[in-house]
Amino acid sequence: MKTYKISELIAKNTQKYRFSTSSLKKLLNVDSRLVDLCFDIAKYIDIKVIQGYRTPEQQHALYSQGRSTKDGYIKKSKHQSHRAVDLLPLPKIKESSMYANSQENSLRWAYFTGFVQALALSKGIKIRAGWKWRTSPMNTLARPLSENTLVDSNHFEIRT
């Protein structure tokens, strides 16, 4: 698995929507295929990287808070294997939050997830999205949102 050094990420950061230093640091130790996908997304949508690689301790802290089903030790997250990122599309309207629970935001996440899945597919990268935990956009459309046990809308991971 290839990863990038910070100097390589800085040199690569020339797309339309550039990443902050904080976002670039969160892409360190992430599989280069996902990093390249993030840079491709940022050609079209302004995004922020919320999380990349996680240590077992970081993962266990999220599990303890009920924010993950993976404990970090016995059940490991894709973040721990360098194969997941959490992304946040940045809306133009400052008053809106993608995390607010609303039908409009469900539609925003559906659009964003579909865009990311389509872009990944065009690059030959197989990913799974946490919006409805499906690998296929068609299966995602068929499953009611209410059936999600843990909604992780901003999570994208490489399928192996």
ROSE-4610 file (N, C-alpha, C; in Angstrom, 1 decimal, always signed):
// ROSE-4610
residu = [M/M/M/K/K/K/T/T/T/Y/Y/Y/K/K/K/I/I/I/S/S/S/E/E/E/L/L/L/I/I/I/A/A/A/K/K/K/N/N/N/T/T/T/Q/Q/Q/K/K/K/Y/Y/Y/R/R/R/F/F/F/S/S/S/T/T/T/S/S/S/S/S/S/L/L/L/K/K/K/K/K/K/L/L/L/L/L/L/N/N/N/V/V/V/D/D/D/S/S/S/R/R/R/L/L/L/V/V/V/D/D/D/L/L/L/C/C/C/F/F/F/D/D/D/I/I/I/A/A/A/K/K/K/Y/Y/Y/I/I/I/D/D/D/I/I/I/K/K/K/V/V/V/I/I/I/Q/Q/Q/G/G/G/Y/Y/Y/R/R/R/T/T/T/P/P/P/E/E/E/Q/Q/Q/Q/Q/Q/H/H/H/A/A/A/L/L/L/Y/Y/Y/S/S/S/Q/Q/Q/G/G/G/R/R/R/S/S/S/T/T/T/K/K/K/D/D/D/G/G/G/Y/Y/Y/I/I/I/K/K/K/K/K/K/S/S/S/K/K/K/H/H/H/Q/Q/Q/S/S/S/H/H/H/R/R/R/A/A/A/V/V/V/D/D/D/L/L/L/L/L/L/P/P/P/L/L/L/P/P/P/K/K/K/I/I/I/K/K/K/E/E/E/S/S/S/S/S/S/M/M/M/Y/Y/Y/A/A/A/N/N/N/S/S/S/Q/Q/Q/E/E/E/N/N/N/S/S/S/L/L/L/R/R/R/W/W/W/A/A/A/Y/Y/Y/F/F/F/T/T/T/G/G/G/F/F/F/V/V/V/Q/Q/Q/A/A/A/L/L/L/A/A/A/L/L/L/S/S/S/K/K/K/G/G/G/I/I/I/K/K/K/I/I/I/R/R/R/A/A/A/G/G/G/W/W/W/K/K/K/W/W/W/R/R/R/T/T/T/S/S/S/P/P/P/M/M/M/N/N/N/T/T/T/L/L/L/A/A/A/R/R/R/P/P/P/L/L/L/S/S/S/E/E/E/N/N/N/T/T/T/L/L/L/V/V/V/D/D/D/S/S/S/N/N/N/H/H/H/F/F/F/E/E/E/I/I/I/R/R/R/T/T/T]
num = [1/1/1/2/2/2/3/3/3/4/4/4/5/5/5/6/6/6/7/7/7/8/8/8/9/9/9/10/10/10/11/11/11/12/12/12/13/13/13/14/14/14/15/15/15/16/16/16/17/17/17/18/18/18/19/19/19/20/20/20/21/21/21/22/22/22/23/23/23/24/24/24/25/25/25/26/26/26/27/27/27/28/28/28/29/29/29/30/30/30/31/31/31/32/32/32/33/33/33/34/34/34/35/35/35/36/36/36/37/37/37/38/38/38/39/39/39/40/40/40/41/41/41/42/42/42/43/43/43/44/44/44/45/45/45/46/46/46/47/47/47/48/48/48/49/49/49/50/50/50/51/51/51/52/52/52/53/53/53/54/54/54/55/55/55/56/56/56/57/57/57/58/58/58/59/59/59/60/60/60/61/61/61/62/62/62/63/63/63/64/64/64/65/65/65/66/66/66/67/67/67/68/68/68/69/69/69/70/70/70/71/71/71/72/72/72/73/73/73/74/74/74/75/75/75/76/76/76/77/77/77/78/78/78/79/79/79/80/80/80/81/81/81/82/82/82/83/83/83/84/84/84/85/85/85/86/86/86/87/87/87/88/88/88/89/89/89/90/90/90/91/91/91/92/92/92/93/93/93/94/94/94/95/95/95/96/96/96/97/97/97/98/98/98/99/99/99/100/100/100/101/101/101/102/102/102/103/103/103/104/104/104/105/105/105/106/106/106/107/107/107/108/108/108/109/109/109/110/110/110/111/111/111/112/112/112/113/113/113/114/114/114/115/115/115/116/116/116/117/117/117/118/118/118/119/119/119/120/120/120/121/121/121/122/122/122/123/123/123/124/124/124/125/125/125/126/126/126/127/127/127/128/128/128/129/129/129/130/130/130/131/131/131/132/132/132/133/133/133/134/134/134/135/135/135/136/136/136/137/137/137/138/138/138/139/139/139/140/140/140/141/141/141/142/142/142/143/143/143/144/144/144/145/145/145/146/146/146/147/147/147/148/148/148/149/149/149/150/150/150/151/151/151/152/152/152/153/153/153/154/154/154/155/155/155/156/156/156/157/157/157/158/158/158/159/159/159/160/160/160]
x = [+0.8/+0.0/+0.9/+0.6/+1.3/+0.6/+1.4/+0.8/+1.7/+1.2/+2.0/+2.6/+3.7/+4.4/+3.7/+3.9/+3.2/+3.7/+5.0/+5.5/+4.8/+4.5/+3.9/+2.4/+1.8/+0.4/+0.3/+1.3/+1.3/+1.5/+2.4/+2.7/+1.4/+0.7/-0.5/-1.7/-1.7/-2.8/-3.1/-3.4/-3.5/-4.9/-5.8/-7.2/-8.0/-9.2/-10.1/-10.3/-10.7/-10.9/-9.7/-8.9/-7.7/-8.0/-7.2/-7.3/-6.5/-7.1/-6.4/-5.2/-4.3/-3.2/-3.7/-4.7/-5.4/-5.9/-6.6/-7.1/-6.0/-4.9/-3.8/-3.1/-3.0/-2.4/-3.2/-4.5/-5.4/-5.4/-4.8/-4.7/-3.3/-2.5/-1.3/-1.6/-0.9/-1.1/-2.4/-3.0/-4.2/-3.8/-4.4/-4.1/-4.2/-3.2/-3.0/-4.2/-4.9/-6.1/-7.2/-7.4/-8.4/-7.9/-6.6/-6.1/-6.3/-6.0/-6.2/-7.6/-8.5/-10.0/-10.4/-9.9/-10.2/-9.8/-8.6/-8.1/-9.0/-9.5/-10.4/-11.8/-12.3/-13.5/-13.4/-12.3/-12.0/-11.9/-11.8/-11.9/-13.3/-14.3/-15.7/-16.4/-16.1/-16.8/-15.8/-16.1/-15.3/-15.5/-14.5/-14.6/-13.6/-13.9/-13.0/-12.7/-11.5/-11.2/-11.4/-12.3/-12.6/-11.7/-11.4/-10.6/-10.0/-8.8/-8.2/-7.8/-6.5/-6.0/-6.3/-6.7/-6.9/-6.1/-5.6/-4.9/-6.0/-5.6/-6.5/-7.2/-6.4/-6.9/-7.9/-7.7/-8.7/-10.0/-9.8/-11.0/-11.8/-11.1/-11.8/-12.5/-11.9/-12.6/-14.0/-14.0/-15.2/-16.2/-15.7/-16.6/-17.2/-16.4/-16.9/-18.0/-17.9/-18.9/-20.2/-20.2/-21.3/-21.3/-20.1/-20.0/-19.4/-19.2/-18.7/-19.1/-19.2/-19.4/-18.1/-17.0/-15.7/-15.0/-14.5/-13.8/-12.3/-11.8/-10.4/-9.4/-9.8/-8.9/-9.3/-10.5/-11.0/-11.6/-12.5/-13.1/-12.5/-11.8/-11.0/-11.7/-11.6/-12.2/-11.3/-11.9/-11.1/-10.1/-10.5/-9.6/-8.2/-8.3/-7.0/-6.2/-6.8/-6.0/-5.7/-5.9/-5.5/-6.4/-7.6/-8.5/-9.8/-9.9/-11.1/-10.8/-11.7/-11.7/-13.1/-13.2/-14.5/-14.4/-15.3/-15.3/-16.5/-16.4/-17.5/-17.6/-18.7/-18.8/-19.2/-18.5/-18.7/-19.8/-21.0/-22.0/-21.6/-22.1/-21.9/-22.6/-23.7/-24.5/-23.9/-23.4/-22.7/-23.7/-25.0/-25.9/-26.4/-26.1/-26.6/-25.5/-25.9/-25.0/-25.4/-24.4/-24.7/-25.1/-24.7/-25.0/-26.4/-27.1/-28.4/-29.4/-30.2/-31.1/-32.3/-32.3/-33.4/-33.5/-34.7/-34.9/-34.0/-33.8/-33.0/-31.5/-31.0/-29.7/-29.5/-30.6/-30.6/-30.4/-31.0/-30.9/-29.5/-28.9/-27.5/-26.5/-26.7/-25.8/-25.9/-27.2/-27.4/-26.7/-26.8/-26.2/-24.6/-24.1/-22.7/-22.1/-22.8/-22.4/-22.5/-23.5/-23.6/-22.5/-22.2/-21.1/-19.8/-19.5/-18.2/-18.2/-19.3/-19.3/-19.0/-19.7/-19.5/-18.1/-17.6/-16.2/-15.2/-15.4/-14.5/-14.6/-15.9/-16.1/-15.4/-15.4/-14.8/-13.3/-12.7/-11.3/-10.9/-11.9/-11.6/-11.4/-11.9/-11.8/-13.1/-13.1/-14.4/-14.5/-15.5/-15.7/-17.1/-17.2/-18.4/-18.6/-19.9/-20.2/-21.0/-20.8/-21.6/-22.9/-23.3/-24.6/-25.7/-25.7/-26.6/-26.0/-24.7/-23.9/-24.2/-24.1/-24.2/-23.1/-22.7/-21.7/-22.2/-23.4/-24.0/-25.0/-24.9/-25.8/-27.3/-27.5/-28.8/-29.4/-28.5/-29.0/-29.3/-28.5/-28.8/-30.1/-30.5/-31.8/-33.0/-32.8/-33.8/-34.0/-33.0/-33.1/-33.6/-34.6/-35.1/-34.0/-33.9/-32.9/-33.1/-34.4/-34.7/-34.1/-33.7/-33.1/-31.6/-31.0/-29.6/-29.5/-28.5/-28.3/-27.3/-26.4/-25.4/-25.2/-25.8/-25.6/-24.2/-23.4/-22.1/-21.9/-22.7/-22.8/-21.5/-20.6/-19.4/-18.2/-18.5/-17.5/-17.4/-16.2/-16.0/-14.8/-14.9/-13.9/-13.7/-12.4/-12.1/-12.5/-13.2/-13.7/-12.5/-12.3/-11.2/-11.8]
y = [-1.2/+0.0/+1.2/+2.1/+3.4/+4.5/+5.3/+6.5/+7.7/+8.9/+10.1/+10.7/+11.4/+12.3/+13.6/+14.4/+15.7/+16.6/+16.5/+17.4/+17.0/+15.7/+15.3/+15.8/+15.7/+16.2/+17.7/+18.5/+19.9/+20.2/+19.5/+19.7/+19.3/+18.3/+17.8/+18.7/+19.6/+20.4/+21.6/+21.3/+22.4/+22.4/+21.6/+21.5/+22.7/+22.8/+24.0/+24.3/+23.3/+23.6/+22.9/+23.8/+23.3/+22.9/+21.9/+21.4/+22.3/+22.5/+23.2/+22.3/+22.8/+22.1/+20.9/+21.3/+20.3/+19.1/+19.3/+18.2/+17.4/+18.1/+17.4/+16.5/+16.9/+16.1/+14.9/+15.0/+13.8/+12.8/+13.2/+12.3/+11.5/+11.9/+11.1/+9.7/+8.7/+7.3/+6.7/+7.4/+6.9/+6.3/+5.2/+4.5/+5.6/+5.6/+6.6/+6.6/+5.5/+5.5/+6.4/+6.3/+7.2/+8.6/+8.9/+10.2/+10.8/+10.1/+10.5/+10.8/+9.9/+10.2/+11.5/+11.7/+13.0/+14.2/+14.1/+15.3/+15.4/+14.3/+14.3/+14.9/+14.6/+15.1/+16.7/+17.1/+18.5/+19.3/+18.7/+19.4/+20.0/+19.3/+19.7/+20.2/+19.7/+20.0/+20.4/+21.5/+21.9/+20.9/+20.2/+19.2/+19.4/+18.9/+18.9/+17.5/+17.1/+15.8/+15.8/+15.0/+15.0/+14.0/+12.8/+11.8/+10.9/+10.5/+9.5/+8.3/+8.0/+6.9/+7.1/+6.0/+6.0/+5.0/+5.4/+4.4/+3.5/+2.4/+1.6/+2.4/+3.2/+4.0/+5.0/+5.7/+6.6/+5.9/+4.7/+4.0/+3.5/+3.1/+2.6/+3.8/+5.0/+6.1/+6.4/+6.3/+6.4/+5.3/+4.1/+3.0/+3.2/+3.7/+4.0/+5.0/+6.0/+7.0/+6.6/+5.4/+4.9/+5.4/+5.9/+6.5/+5.5/+4.2/+3.2/+1.8/+0.9/-0.5/-1.3/-0.7/-1.3/-0.8/-1.8/-1.4/-1.0/-1.3/-0.9/-2.0/-3.0/-4.1/-5.4/-5.8/-7.1/-6.9/-5.9/-5.5/-4.2/-4.3/-3.1/-2.4/-1.1/-0.2/-0.1/+0.2/+0.4/+1.6/+2.5/+3.6/+3.1/+2.0/+1.5/+0.7/+0.3/-0.3/+0.6/+1.9/+3.0/+3.1/+2.4/+2.3/+3.0/+4.1/+4.8/+6.3/+7.1/+8.6/+9.0/+10.0/+10.7/+12.1/+12.4/+13.7/+14.5/+15.8/+16.7/+17.7/+17.7/+18.7/+20.0/+21.1/+22.4/+23.1/+23.4/+24.1/+25.6/+26.2/+27.7/+28.5/+28.0/+28.8/+28.5/+29.4/+29.1/+28.7/+29.1/+28.7/+27.3/+26.6/+25.2/+24.3/+23.1/+22.1/+20.8/+20.1/+18.8/+17.8/+18.0/+17.1/+17.3/+18.4/+18.6/+17.5/+16.9/+15.9/+16.5/+16.4/+16.9/+16.1/+16.2/+15.6/+16.2/+17.5/+18.2/+17.7/+17.5/+17.0/+15.6/+14.8/+13.4/+13.4/+14.3/+14.5/+14.9/+15.9/+16.3/+15.2/+14.4/+13.2/+12.2/+12.0/+11.1/+11.5/+12.8/+13.4/+13.3/+13.7/+13.6/+12.2/+11.2/+9.8/+9.3/+9.6/+9.1/+9.7/+10.9/+11.6/+10.9/+10.7/+10.0/+8.6/+7.9/+6.5/+6.4/+7.3/+7.4/+7.8/+8.7/+9.2/+8.0/+7.4/+6.2/+5.1/+4.8/+3.8/+4.1/+5.4/+5.8/+5.7/+5.7/+5.5/+4.1/+3.2/+1.8/+1.4/+2.3/+2.1/+1.6/+0.5/-0.1/+0.5/+1.3/+1.8/+1.4/+1.6/+1.5/+2.8/+3.2/+4.5/+4.2/+5.0/+4.8/+5.4/+6.2/+6.8/+5.8/+4.7/+3.6/+2.3/+2.3/+1.0/+0.0/+0.5/-0.3/-0.1/-1.2/-1.1/-0.6/-0.8/-0.5/+0.7/+1.7/+2.8/+2.3/+1.3/+0.8/+0.1/-0.6/-1.2/-0.1/+1.0/+2.1/+2.7/+2.8/+3.4/+2.5/+1.2/+0.3/+0.1/+0.5/+0.3/+1.6/+1.5/+2.6/+3.2/+4.5/+5.1/+4.7/+4.4/+4.0/+2.7/+1.9/+0.6/+0.7/+1.9/+2.0/+1.9/+1.1/+1.0/+2.1/+2.5/+3.5/+4.3/+5.5/+6.3/+7.0/+6.8/+7.3/+8.0/+9.0/+9.6/+10.1/+10.5/+11.0/+10.0/+8.7/+7.7/+7.0/+6.9/+6.2/+5.3/+4.0/+3.0/+2.2/+1.8/+0.9/-0.5/-1.1/-2.5/-3.4/-4.5/-5.4/-6.8]
z = [+0.0/+0.0/+0.0/-0.9/-1.0/-0.2/+0.5/+1.1/+0.7/+1.0/+0.6/+1.8/+1.5/+2.5/+2.5/+3.5/+3.6/+2.4/+2.1/+1.0/-0.4/-0.5/-1.8/-1.8/-0.6/-0.6/-0.8/-0.3/-0.5/-2.0/-2.6/-4.1/-4.9/-4.5/-5.2/-5.0/-4.1/-3.7/-4.6/-5.9/-6.9/-7.5/-7.0/-7.6/-7.3/-7.8/-7.7/-6.2/-5.4/-4.0/-3.2/-2.7/-2.0/-0.6/-0.1/+1.2/+2.2/+3.4/+4.4/+4.9/+5.6/+6.2/+7.1/+7.8/+8.7/+7.9/+6.8/+6.0/+5.4/+4.9/+4.3/+5.3/+6.6/+7.6/+7.9/+7.8/+8.0/+6.9/+5.7/+4.6/+4.7/+5.6/+5.8/+6.3/+5.9/+6.3/+5.7/+4.7/+4.1/+2.8/+2.4/+1.1/+0.0/-0.9/-1.9/-2.9/-3.1/-3.9/-3.4/-2.1/-1.4/-1.4/-1.2/-1.3/-2.6/-3.7/-5.0/-5.3/-4.8/-5.0/-4.3/-3.1/-2.4/-3.2/-3.8/-4.7/-5.9/-6.4/-7.6/-7.2/-6.0/-5.5/-5.4/-4.9/-4.6/-5.9/-7.0/-8.3/-8.6/-7.9/-8.2/-7.0/-5.8/-4.6/-3.5/-2.8/-1.6/-0.5/-0.1/+1.0/+2.1/+3.3/+4.4/+4.8/+5.1/+5.6/+7.1/+7.6/+9.0/+9.7/+9.1/+9.7/+8.6/+8.8/+8.0/+8.8/+9.0/+9.8/+11.2/+11.9/+13.4/+14.1/+15.2/+16.1/+16.8/+17.4/+18.1/+19.3/+19.9/+21.0/+20.6/+19.4/+18.9/+18.5/+17.9/+17.5/+18.7/+19.8/+21.0/+21.7/+21.6/+22.2/+21.5/+20.2/+19.4/+19.7/+19.9/+20.2/+21.6/+22.5/+23.9/+23.9/+23.0/+22.9/+22.1/+21.6/+20.8/+19.4/+18.9/+17.6/+16.6/+17.0/+16.1/+16.7/+15.8/+16.2/+16.3/+15.9/+16.0/+17.2/+18.0/+19.3/+19.1/+18.0/+17.7/+18.1/+18.8/+19.2/+18.6/+18.9/+18.4/+17.0/+17.0/+15.7/+15.3/+14.2/+13.7/+12.6/+12.6/+11.6/+10.4/+9.2/+8.0/+8.2/+9.1/+9.3/+9.9/+10.6/+11.2/+10.2/+9.1/+8.0/+6.9/+7.2/+6.2/+5.0/+5.1/+3.9/+4.1/+4.9/+5.1/+5.3/+4.9/+5.2/+5.5/+6.3/+6.6/+6.0/+5.1/+4.4/+4.7/+4.6/+4.8/+3.7/+2.9/+1.8/+2.5/+2.1/+2.7/+1.9/+2.5/+1.8/+1.7/+0.7/+0.5/+1.6/+2.0/+3.0/+4.4/+5.1/+6.4/+7.5/+7.4/+8.4/+8.3/+7.2/+7.1/+7.6/+8.1/+8.6/+8.0/+7.4/+6.8/+7.9/+9.1/+10.2/+10.8/+10.5/+11.0/+10.4/+11.3/+10.8/+10.1/+8.8/+8.0/+6.7/+6.1/+4.8/+3.8/+3.8/+2.9/+3.0/+4.2/+4.4/+4.0/+4.2/+3.7/+2.1/+1.5/+0.0/-0.3/+0.5/+0.2/+0.4/+1.4/+1.6/+0.5/+0.1/-1.0/-2.3/-2.6/-3.8/-3.7/-2.5/-2.3/-2.4/-1.7/-1.7/-3.1/-3.9/-5.3/-6.1/-5.9/-6.7/-6.4/-5.1/-4.7/-5.3/-5.1/-5.6/-7.2/-7.9/-9.3/-9.7/-9.1/-9.4/-9.1/-7.9/-7.6/-8.6/-9.0/-10.0/-11.3/-11.7/-13.0/-12.9/-11.7/-11.4/-11.2/-11.2/-10.9/-9.4/-8.6/-7.1/-6.6/-5.9/-5.3/-3.9/-3.6/-2.3/-1.7/-0.4/+0.3/+1.1/+1.1/+1.8/+3.0/+4.1/+5.3/+5.3/+4.3/+4.3/+4.5/+3.8/+4.0/+4.0/+4.2/+4.2/+3.1/+1.9/+0.8/-0.2/-0.9/-1.9/-3.3/-3.5/-4.8/-4.7/-5.5/-5.4/-5.6/-6.4/-6.7/-5.4/-4.7/-3.4/-2.4/-2.4/-1.5/-1.8/-3.0/-3.3/-2.8/-2.8/-2.4/-0.9/-0.1/+1.3/+2.1/+2.9/+3.6/+4.6/+4.7/+5.6/+7.0/+7.4/+8.8/+9.2/+8.2/+8.5/+9.0/+8.8/+9.3/+10.8/+11.2/+12.6/+13.1/+12.2/+12.5/+11.3/+11.2/+10.1/+10.2/+9.1/+9.1/+7.7/+7.5/+6.2/+5.5/+6.3/+5.7/+5.5/+5.8/+5.8/+4.4/+3.9/+2.6/+2.8/+2.4/+2.6/+1.3/+1.1/+0.0/+0.4/-0.6/-0.4/-0.8/+0.0/-0.4/-0.7]
